[in-house]
Amino acid sequence: MPDATELFDAVQAGAAVLFALQIMIGVLAVIFLVSGLDDLFIDLSFWARAAYRRWIKRDRIRPLPRDALAARPEQWIAIMVPAWDESAVIGRMLRNLLRTLAYERYRVFVGVYPNDDKTAEEVRAVSAEDARVQCVTVEHPGPTCKADCLNAIYHGIRTHESRASMRFEIFVMQDCEDVIHPLAWRLFNWLIPRKDMVQLPVLSLPRRWWQFTAAHYLDEFAQQHLKDMVVREALHHSVPAAGVGVAFSRRALTGLAAAHYGAPFSVDSLTEDYDLAHRLRELGFKQVFVRFWTHTERLSRSLLTGEMRRVKKPELVCVREYFPANLRAAVRQKARWVVGIALQGWRTWRWRGDLMTRYMLARDRKVLLTSLANVAGYAVVAVVLAQWAWVRLDRGAWHFPALVEPGGVLWYLLLANLVLLGIRIVQRALFTGLMYGPVQALLSLPRMVWGNLINFLATLRALRLWIIHLRTGRPIGWDKTAHQFPAEAVLASQTRLAPEPVKTSHESRG
């Protein structure tokens, strides 16, 4: 039986823990409320825009027939593919691109390093089969950074133009693991040079239900590229390039190079694509994010008769790829994004620009706070549940006052956050289901928790890399993800085209 002093000390310790938990809950509730209202604003903007286009502007939106894309005279397109240690996938990716693109006037320029013989051999083997593929060797050993490789490719393209007496009007960025929709290049050809940067949606290839690390990219990219990016372009007239599935007019890259000592891509950023979009906006170049829906014929088995029949299904013109399937690779990839966008971007761009620009910068950087707050929230919930279970199992346990009193300010703050969380869950499930079906939509809920844990670890890694960089002055290197290219059966399911022209829901912007 504890004496009075021991009991008093225990009560004091419990009260201190209770007070600390209440402070933490209050701080986290405010963070979640601000972030939730920010996301709600994007949601409301998206649905208001959709309603406006559906009910008010519909008579002024002209559907763009697919045969109109084919009728547009082709401009020369240069495809830029930076490659370091990509021998396992680059050959298959290039052959699939050459086989499936519904376009004729293009060349593929692959940047390789002099100390990466295996990748260079794969590229040269494809080049020997098809002269449309050109191998560009970076002058110095790798890996450096993706922007450095892209700059070498850009100069290689200009050299090729001089030797071949040709002129490229469109420059496209792709990666070594991309599965590109056959109509993507025709869409670029339609919009450029009226637009200077065209970004297509980037989505994950389908994953098995139990692959939570790989499949959480399904949810994040579906929501980002079907909703958030649409709103960003509408409000800010600027789109953070995704690094793949993005095309630039000649005048845009020439203008960027002229303003940056002849190198259009910034070697000071691990996310040169994100940096590029900001620089384009400052220089006054027009950007657009395009969701272009077409239809494709697929074989489907009838539920009533069991017979196979051809059905038309909607299909989004986009770039698909496999994202990392293991935790370590996902953390490394996302840490690179956090460093480039939130940390290097903060150092480069500060809070320059108008109010909307600053708002978008804040959205890009809030991951530094919210990813940590999410896991702290899980920890608080775990402590509260443990305390509740302890009281229920041990009737003699000391009963402390409730952490949150019903009817108080904190109580209503938590209720508001609960409503905002519910909206987040519904929005994510909706856009995941649109692209991948109802099963993946339901699985997006538990994957949200797993994704938050990945983002937490990625932010910690990013902060560690950044602190080391600040202390030592050493540049943060190209922490490249090991890529995976899909099997032939998966490729076949992603690249079919309908035999006859059909209309799409894309707005022709004149």
C-alpha positions in Angstrom: 0.0 0.0 0.0 1.7 3.3 -1.1 2.1 6.0 1.5 0.7 9.5 1.1 3.9 11.0 -0.3 4.2 8.3 -3.0 0.5 8.8 -3.9 0.9 12.6 -4.1 4.0 12.2 -6.4 2.0 9.8 -8.6 -0.9 12.2 -8.8 1.5 15.1 -9.7 3.2 13.1 -12.4 -0.2 12.0 -13.8 -1.4 15.6 -13.8 1.8 16.8 -15.6 1.3 14.1 -18.3 -2.4 15.1 -18.6 -1.5 18.7 -19.0 1.2 17.9 -21.6 -1.3 15.8 -23.6 -3.9 18.5 -23.5 -1.3 21.1 -24.8 -0.2 18.6 -27.6 -3.8 17.9 -28.5 -4.6 21.6 -28.8 -1.5 22.3 -30.9 -2.2 19.4 -33.2 -5.9 20.3 -33.5 -5.0 23.8 -34.7 -2.5 22.4 -37.3 -5.0 19.8 -38.5 -7.7 22.5 -38.7 -5.6 24.9 -40.8 -4.4 22.1 -43.1 -7.9 20.7 -43.4 -9.4 24.0 -44.3 -6.7 24.5 -46.9 -7.6 21.1 -48.5 -11.3 21.9 -48.2 -10.8 25.1 -50.2 -9.2 23.1 -53.0 -12.1 20.6 -52.9 -14.7 23.3 -53.1 -12.8 25.1 -55.8 -12.7 21.9 -57.9 -16.4 21.1 -57.5 -17.4 24.7 -58.1 -15.4 24.8 -61.3 -16.8 21.4 -62.4 -20.4 22.7 -61.8 -19.7 25.9 -63.6 -18.3 24.1 -66.6 -21.1 21.6 -66.5 -24.1 23.9 -66.2 -23.1 27.4 -67.3 -20.1 27.1 -69.6 -21.1 23.9 -71.4 -22.3 25.6 -74.6 -18.9 27.3 -75.0 -16.8 24.1 -74.5 -16.2 22.4 -77.8 -15.3 18.7 -77.5 -12.1 17.9 -79.3 -12.5 14.8 -81.6 -9.6 12.5 -81.7 -9.4 12.6 -85.4 -8.7 16.3 -85.2 -5.5 15.4 -83.3 -4.4 13.2 -86.2 -5.2 15.8 -88.7 -2.9 18.5 -87.2 0.4 18.7 -89.1 3.2 17.1 -86.9 5.9 19.3 -85.4 9.3 17.8 -84.7 9.5 16.5 -81.0 12.6 15.9 -79.0 12.1 13.4 -76.2 14.6 13.8 -73.3 15.3 10.8 -71.1 18.0 11.1 -68.4 19.5 7.8 -67.4 21.8 6.7 -64.7 22.1 3.0 -63.8 19.0 2.1 -65.9 20.3 -0.9 -67.8 17.5 -3.1 -66.4 14.7 -1.0 -67.9 15.9 1.5 -70.5 15.9 -1.0 -73.5 12.4 -2.2 -72.9 11.1 1.3 -72.3 12.5 2.6 -75.5 11.3 -0.3 -77.6 7.8 0.1 -76.2 7.8 3.8 -76.9 8.9 3.2 -80.5 6.3 0.6 -81.0 3.3 2.3 -79.5 3.4 6.1 -80.0 0.9 7.3 -82.6 3.4 9.9 -83.9 6.1 10.0 -86.6 8.2 13.1 -86.4 10.2 12.6 -83.2 13.6 11.7 -81.9 14.6 10.2 -78.5 17.7 11.6 -76.8 18.9 9.5 -73.9 21.5 11.0 -71.6 24.1 8.5 -70.2 27.3 8.8 -68.2 30.8 7.7 -69.3 31.1 5.5 -66.1 27.8 3.7 -66.7 28.7 1.3 -69.5 25.7 -1.1 -69.1 23.1 1.6 -69.6 25.0 3.1 -72.5 25.2 -0.3 -74.2 21.5 -0.8 -73.9 20.8 2.6 -75.4 23.2 2.0 -78.3 21.7 -1.4 -79.0 18.3 0.2 -79.4 19.8 3.1 -81.5 21.4 0.5 -83.8 17.9 -1.0 -84.3 16.1 2.4 -84.8 17.8 5.6 -85.8 15.2 7.7 -84.0 17.0 6.9 -80.7 20.2 9.0 -80.0 22.6 8.4 -77.2 24.0 11.5 -75.6 27.0 11.1 -73.2 27.4 13.5 -70.4 30.9 15.0 -70.3 31.7 14.0 -66.7 31.2 10.8 -64.6 27.9 10.3 -62.8 25.7 10.4 -61.0 25.5 14.1 -60.7 21.9 15.3 -60.7 19.0 14.9 -63.0 19.1 18.5 -64.1 22.8 18.2 -65.1 21.9 15.2 -67.3 19.0 17.1 -68.8 21.2 20.1 -69.6 23.6 17.7 -71.4 20.7 16.2 -73.4 19.5 19.7 -74.3 22.9 20.7 -75.7 23.1 17.3 -77.5 19.8 18.1 -79.1 21.0 21.5 -80.3 24.2 19.8 -81.7 22.0 17.2 -83.5 19.9 20.0 -85.0 23.0 21.6 -86.5 24.3 18.4 -87.9 21.0 17.1 -89.3 19.7 20.5 -90.4 16.4 20.1 -88.5 14.6 22.1 -85.9 12.6 20.7 -82.9 9.6 22.7 -81.8 8.6 20.6 -78.8 10.7 19.2 -76.0 9.3 16.4 -73.8 10.7 15.1 -70.5 10.3 11.4 -69.8 11.8 8.8 -67.4 13.1 5.3 -68.0 10.1 3.6 -66.5 7.3 5.5 -68.2 4.4 3.9 -70.0 3.2 6.6 -72.3 -0.3 6.8 -73.8 -0.1 6.6 -77.6 -2.0 9.8 -78.1 0.2 11.9 -75.7 2.4 13.3 -78.4 -0.5 14.3 -80.6 -2.0 16.2 -77.7 1.3 18.0 -77.2 1.4 18.8 -80.9 -2.2 20.2 -80.7 -1.5 22.6 -77.8 2.0 23.8 -78.5 3.0 26.6 -79.4 -0.3 28.1 -78.1 0.9 26.9 -74.7 4.5 26.9 -73.6 4.3 24.0 -71.1 1.8 21.2 -71.2 1.6 18.7 -68.3 -0.3 15.5 -68.6 -1.5 13.5 -65.6 0.9 11.0 -64.1 -0.6 7.9 -62.4 0.5 4.7 -60.9 0.1 1.4 -62.8 -2.4 -0.9 -60.9 -1.0 -2.8 -57.9 -2.2 -5.8 -55.9 -4.4 -5.0 -52.9 -1.8 -6.1 -50.3 1.0 -3.9 -51.7 0.3 -1.0 -49.4 3.6 0.8 -50.1 3.3 0.7 -53.8 -0.5 1.2 -53.9 -0.6 4.3 -51.7 0.8 6.1 -54.8 -2.4 5.1 -56.6 -4.4 7.2 -54.1 -2.0 10.2 -53.8 -1.5 10.6 -57.6 -5.1 10.1 -58.5 -6.2 12.8 -56.1 -3.3 15.1 -57.0 -3.6 14.8 -60.8 -7.4 14.5 -61.2 -8.3 17.2 -58.7 -5.6 19.3 -57.1 -3.5 20.1 -60.2 -6.7 21.1 -62.0 -7.5 23.7 -59.3 -3.9 24.9 -59.2 -3.8 25.7 -62.8 -7.2 27.4 -62.6 -6.3 29.6 -59.7 -2.6 30.2 -60.3 -2.2 29.7 -64.0 0.9 27.7 -63.2 1.5 23.9 -62.9 4.4 22.3 -61.0 5.9 20.0 -63.7 5.9 16.3 -62.7 9.2 15.6 -64.5 7.5 13.2 -66.9 4.6 13.6 -69.4 5.5 17.3 -69.7 6.3 19.1 -72.9 7.8 22.6 -73.5 7.7 24.8 -76.5 11.0 25.7 -78.1 10.7 29.3 -77.1 10.2 28.3 -73.5 13.4 26.2 -73.2 15.3 28.8 -75.2 14.1 31.5 -72.9 15.0 29.5 -69.8 18.5 28.8 -71.2 19.0 32.4 -72.1 18.1 33.5 -68.5 20.3 30.8 -66.9 23.7 30.8 -68.6 22.7 28.5 -71.4 21.3 25.8 -69.1 17.5 25.5 -69.0 17.5 23.2 -66.0 18.7 24.3 -62.5 21.3 22.0 -61.0 20.6 23.6 -57.6 17.4 21.6 -57.2 16.7 17.9 -56.8 13.2 18.7 -58.3 14.3 20.6 -61.4 10.8 20.1 -62.8 9.2 22.0 -59.9 11.7 24.8 -60.2 11.2 25.0 -63.9 7.5 25.8 -63.6 8.2 28.7 -61.2 10.8 30.1 -63.6 8.5 29.8 -66.6 5.8 31.7 -64.8 8.2 34.5 -63.8 9.2 34.8 -67.5 5.6 35.0 -68.6 5.3 31.6 -70.4 1.8 30.0 -70.6 1.3 26.7 -68.8 -1.6 24.2 -68.9 -2.6 21.0 -67.2 -4.6 18.7 -69.5 -7.0 15.9 -68.6 -7.9 14.5 -72.0 -10.4 11.6 -71.9 -10.9 9.4 -74.9 -12.3 5.9 -75.3 -10.8 2.5 -76.0 -12.4 -0.8 -77.0 -11.8 -3.7 -74.6 -12.9 -7.3 -74.5 -15.2 -7.8 -71.5 -17.1 -11.0 -70.3 -20.8 -10.6 -69.9 -22.0 -11.4 -66.4 -25.3 -12.9 -67.8 -24.1 -15.0 -70.8 -20.4 -15.4 -70.1 -19.6 -14.4 -73.6 -16.8 -12.1 -74.5 -17.8 -8.8 -76.1 -16.3 -5.5 -77.2 -17.1 -2.5 -75.0 -16.0 1.1 -75.0 -14.4 2.3 -71.8 -13.2 5.8 -71.0 -9.4 6.2 -70.9 -7.3 9.1 -69.7 -4.4 10.2 -71.8 -1.6 10.1 -69.3 1.8 8.7 -68.3 1.7 5.6 -66.0 4.6 4.0 -64.1 5.4 1.7 -61.3 6.3 3.6 -58.1 8.5 2.0 -55.4 7.1 -1.2 -53.8 9.3 -1.3 -50.7 9.4 1.0 -47.7 13.0 2.1 -48.0 12.8 3.0 -51.7 9.6 5.0 -51.1 11.1 6.9 -48.2 14.2 7.8 -50.3 12.1 8.9 -53.2 9.7 11.1 -51.2 12.6 12.5 -49.2 14.1 13.7 -52.4 10.8 15.4 -53.3 10.7 17.1 -49.8 14.2 18.3 -50.1 13.7 19.7 -53.6 10.2 21.2 -53.2 10.0 22.3 -49.6 13.6 23.0 -48.6 15.6 23.9 -51.8 12.4 25.6 -53.1 12.1 27.6 -50.0 15.7 28.7 -50.2 15.4 29.6 -53.9 11.9 31.2 -54.1 11.4 32.4 -50.5 7.9 34.0 -50.5 8.2 35.8 -53.8 5.1 36.6 -55.8 1.5 37.6 -55.4 -0.9 36.3 -52.8 -1.9 33.3 -54.8 1.7 32.4 -55.5 2.5 32.5 -51.7 -0.5 30.4 -51.0 0.6 27.7 -53.4 4.1 27.9 -51.9 2.7 27.4 -48.5 0.7 24.3 -49.7 3.9 22.9 -51.2 5.8 23.4 -47.9 3.2 22.4 -45.3 4.4 18.8 -45.6 7.3 19.7 -43.3 4.7 20.3 -40.6 1.8 18.1 -41.4 3.8 14.9 -42.0 5.2 15.2 -38.5 1.9 16.2 -36.9 0.1 13.2 -38.4 2.3 10.7 -36.6 2.3 12.8 -33.4 -1.5 12.6 -33.6 -1.3 8.8 -33.9 0.9 8.7 -30.8 -1.6 10.8 -28.8 -4.4 8.6 -29.8 -2.4 5.5 -28.8 -1.7 7.1 -25.3 -5.4 8.0 -24.9 -6.5 4.5 -25.8 -3.9 2.9 -23.5 -5.1 5.2 -20.6 -8.7 4.3 -21.3 -8.0 0.6 -21.4 -6.0 0.8 -18.2 -8.9 2.5 -16.3 -11.3 -0.1 -17.7 -9.2 -3.1 -16.7 -8.0 -1.8 -13.4 -10.9 -0.6 -11.3 -8.6 0.7 -8.7 -6.6 2.9 -11.1 -6.6 6.6 -10.4 -9.2 8.4 -12.5 -7.9 11.7 -14.0 -10.2 14.3 -15.5 -11.1 13.9 -19.2 -8.5 15.1 -21.6 -11.2 16.9 -23.6 -14.3 18.3 -21.8 -17.4 18.0 -23.9 -18.7 21.5 -24.9 -15.4 23.2 -24.7 -13.4 25.0 -27.4 -11.1 22.0 -27.9 -14.1 19.6 -28.1 -15.6 21.6 -31.0 -12.2 21.9 -32.6 -11.8 18.2 -32.6 -15.3 17.7 -34.0 -14.4 20.1 -36.9 -11.3 18.1 -37.6 -13.3 14.9 -37.6 -15.6 16.3 -40.2 -12.7 17.5 -42.3 -11.0 14.1 -42.0 -14.2 12.5 -43.3 -14.2 14.8 -46.3 -10.6 13.9 -47.0 -11.4 10.2 -46.9 -14.3 10.6 -49.2 -12.4 12.7 -51.7 -9.4 10.3 -51.8 -11.7 7.3 -52.2 -13.7 9.0 -54.9 -10.7 9.7 -57.2 -9.0 6.4 -56.5 -12.2 4.6 -57.3 -12.6 6.6 -60.5 -9.3 5.3 -61.9 -8.9 1.9 -60.2 -12.4 0.7 -59.1 -14.3 0.3 -55.8 -12.0 -2.2 -54.1 -9.0 0.2 -54.4 -11.3 3.0 -53.3 -12.1 1.2 -50.0 -8.4 0.3 -49.5 -7.4 3.9 -49.8 -8.6 4.4 -46.2 -6.0 2.1 -44.4 -3.4 3.1 -47.0 -3.9 6.8 -45.9 -2.5 5.8 -42.5 0.4 3.9 -44.1 1.1 6.8 -46.5 1.3 9.2 -43.5 3.9 7.0 -41.9 6.0 6.9 -45.1 5.7 10.7 -45.4 6.8 11.1 -41.8 9.9 9.0 -42.4 10.6 10.8 -45.7 10.4 14.2 -44.0 12.8 13.1 -41.2 15.2 11.8 -43.9 14.9 15.1 -45.8 15.6 17.2 -42.8 18.6 15.1 -41.9 20.0 15.4 -45.5 19.4 19.2 -45.4 21.1 19.7 -42.1 24.2 17.7 -43.3 24.2 19.8 -46.5 24.1 23.1 -44.5 26.8 21.9 -42.1 29.2 20.5 -44.7 28.3 22.5 -47.9 28.3 19.3 -49.9 25.6 19.1 -52.6 22.8 16.6 -52.1 23.3 14.0 -54.9 20.9 12.2 -57.2 19.4 9.7 -54.8 17.8 7.8 -57.7 15.0 5.3 -57.4 15.5 1.8 -58.7 12.9 1.5 -61.5 10.7 -1.3 -62.6 9.2 -1.6 -66.1 5.9 -3.6 -66.5 5.5 -7.0 -68.1 4.1 -7.3 -71.7 0.7 -8.3 -70.4 0.5 -5.0 -68.4 1.7 -3.0 -71.4 -0.9 -4.5 -73.6 -3.7 -3.4 -71.2 -2.4 0.2 -71.2 -1.8 1.0 -74.8 -4.8 -0.1 -76.9 -6.6 2.4 -79.1 -10.2 2.4 -80.4 -10.4 1.8 -84.1 -12.6 4.8 -84.9 -12.4 8.4 -83.8 -14.4 9.3 -80.7 -15.0 12.6 -79.0 -13.5 13.5 -75.7 -14.4 15.8 -72.8 -11.4 18.1 -73.2 -12.1 21.7 -73.7 -10.6 23.2 -76.9 -8.9 26.4 -75.7 -8.5 28.0 -79.1 
